[in-house]
C-alpha cells in the first residue's frame, strides 16, 4: 500500500490537478454553456489518459528499438524532471505559464489543457519509469496504470468543480500549491537519477 501511495503522490506532483484549475477556467472563460464546459473537461481528460497510457504501453519499446537502456532514460528523465521542477519553483508557476498560452489564442481541450497541462512531459516520463518491463510485472504495470487513471479522475473532478475551488483557493493559492509540488518533484527527480546511476554502474541496491 505504501508503494501505491508514493506513486500517487509522485503522479499528483507531475500532473498537478490543482494547477490545472486556473488553466481550465481560462480555456472556458468565454463559454456560457455548462454542457460545453463539461464536454471540454471530459475530452481533455480522455486525451491525456490516452497519451499517458500510450507511453505506458509503447514508451519502453521505443527505447529498446533505439538501443537506449532504461537506466540511461531514468537518469536523463530524472534530470529533465528536476529542471521541470525548478521551473515550477522559481519560474512561472504551471497555471501562470499555461494561462499565457491560452491568452495567445490556443483555446482548445487538446492544447494547452490536455497537453501539456495534464499530460505534461514530466507525466509522460513518469509513465515510462514507473512501468519498466524489466522490473515490474504486467500486474504491477496494470496497477500503476490504475493509479495514473485515478489521478486523472481527480483532475477531472477538480475541473468540473473549478469555479467553486477557485473561489476558495484563488489564483495565488493554486500558484503556491504548484510550487510546493515542484519541490516534491525535485526530490523525486534526484532519487530517480541516483537510482539510475546505481543500477547502471552496479553500485549496489537502488535508492529506496
Secondary structure, DSSP 8 states (H G I E B T S, - for coil): -HHHHHHHHHHHHHH-HHHHHHHHHHHTTT---HHHHHHHHHHHHHHHHHHHHHHHHHHHHHHHHTT--HHHHHHHHHHHHHHHHHHHHHSS-HHHHHHHHHHTT--BTTTBIIIIIIS-HHHHHHHHHTT-TTTS-HHHHHHHHHHHHHHHHHHHHHHHTHHHHHHHHHHHHHHHHHHHHHHHHHHHHHHHHHHHHHHHHT-SS---
